[in-house]
Amino acid sequence: MRRQGGLVKCLQKLDTSLRRNIVTNVVASSAEAPQKDETDEKEGRKSFSAVQVERQGQAERSVLMSCPPKINEKKFLKYFSRHGDIKKYFFYERNGLYAVVEFAKRECVESLLEATKIPCLSNEFPMPFKSRLLSLSHYGSAASPNQQSGQQCQPQTTIPIDQLIDRLSRKESIDQQVTSLMETYQLTDDNSRLRFLVCSLLQDIAAAYFPECTIKLFGSSVNGFGKLGCDLDMFLDLDDISGRRTKKQESGLFLEYQLKTVSTERVVTQRILSFLGECLDQFGPGCNGVQKILNAHCPLVRFFHHPSGFQCDLTANNRVAMKTTELLYLYGELDPRVRHLVFIVRCWARVHGITSSISGAWITNFSLTIMVLFFLQRRNPPIIPCLDHLKDLAGPMDNSMIEGNDCTFVSDLSKIQLQRNTETLDQLLHEFFEFYSAFAFSKMSIDIRKGKEQIKPVKNHLHIQNPFDSSLNISKNVNAAQLERFVALCQESTWLLEQTKTNTPSGKGGSASTPWGLATLLQPTNVAEIKSNRKRRVGLTSDRIKGLIESLKNGTQLKKS
């Protein structure tokens, strides 16, 4: 009975905290909404922090629910409009129909939750934890006859590679292929909203025990390089909790919280994540397969969020990762060719097994992205500036020292003046493969801070300097075989793109088409084929050279005679 009483109190605390988080600062939130950077809005470019604030606000005003397979959209909207104005809604399929509804104000969410009932189950006993993950049901056993057969659902995952190749093969230019690839793979607005909503749902749980904490997204979900289906990386931020930076008075009375203490910050992180992992496992609706990986270099809790279909990793106080995310976002915003080239190269790498979702000796997506950025810095003139230049442009508000590392760079995009480079995307793609086909990996290191090759400080096969800590190599896991394979594929892709210059697409519209351009690059190839093709081309070239020499000899002999 004592344990049951403790469980009820625990759940009541979670419920109370959830309500408090939803209704507090409503006035402040609505006041913040108009204070957007109008210049950024007009130019269509927003700072990283502005995008995060906007997305987080949308998430806090939203609910996620499972729906019946057939539902009348008018009745759906009428039902939810009782609680306030709906700003945005969309449906998606994930082993059933789901919907996300964003209200204009957070008070609307509180009103909706007040009208939501706890289910009565005959043979099971539900945990009475209230969240913004809901279930929508019909009254009665059957749907009414006038209900629609299905809702328009935006895709939340990528299509199979063979379908993508077929789609690209039907395009009539490289530019059209690139556009199609981006439309197929890039995170949609709805998918981004869903990611922030899942993050917000987890924050409701964490804030019950650590008030004022926030859970933030980092990595591919928010840096602009994420594709549909990528993992959801989050970290628990405890730095902005009030009272941490309050200065002690020189005299007089003052108060401090009584807290338990441990020896290191790592132990704090491990204990907090262990506790939150247990909460997610026991009380978190939709959180399945919770794993507490606390002895890793960066302790984390890994789980699967069933309603969204996201594989989630939750860490704590991962500050450098957040600055790296912001840096990649900034580079992606500077020139559209940056994101386009990263998407193409990442897709190409995944098809050919250069990258993998499984840990090992593969090149990671992060390392590959840094390699693309470095290549773009090495163009003449450079397409994007080096990190040191971005640091020189930084203002006082941009100063950032994290764990002894200088993570300072400008956040105001309008301060960055780019040089005029008119290279087309297909030129850049060809040059990228050619650049790394001949790169001196045995001697040189890749460094986007300087924007120039550096002498390798250690004997790793692939050395890519961490942007904010030059002593770290983000690609030290890559072995000789994987690097050799990468170079061989770069050489093969260079040759394939050269052939594309003389080939034209053979299909139009809905007709079948032979793969060409990007579609040719994305066809799976094994290393044995690459080596044999290279030997064959070398042999053909040698034969042509021999023939040319023989003809010259014959011509010389004829002249002498």
ABEGO torsion letter per residue (X at the ends): XAAAAAAAAAAAAAAAAAAAAAABGAAAAAAAAABBBAAAAAAGBBBAAAAAAAAAAAAAABBBBBBBABBBAAAAAAAAAAAEBBABBBBBBBGEBBBBBBBABAAAAAAAAAABBBBBBAABBBBBBBBABBBBBBBEABBBAABBAEBBBBBABBBBAAAAAAAAAABABAAAAAAAAAAAABBBAAAAAAAAAAAAAAAAAAAAABBGBBBBBBEAAAAGABBBGBBBBBBBBAAABBGAABBBBABEBBBBBBBBBBABAAAAAAAAAAAAAAAAAAABBGBBGBBBBAABABBBBBBBBAAAGBBBBBBBGBAAAAAAAAAAAAAAAABAAAAAAAAAAAAAAAAAGABBABBEABBBAAAAAAAAAAAAAABOBBABBBAAAAAAABBAAABBBBGGBBABBBABAAABBBBBBABBAAAAAAAAAAAAAABBAAABBBBAAAGBBBBBABABABBBBBAABAABBAAAABBAAAAAAAAAAAAAAAAAAAAAAABBBABBEABBBBBBEAAAAABBBBAAAAAAAAAAAAAAAAAAAAAAAAAAAAAAAAAAX
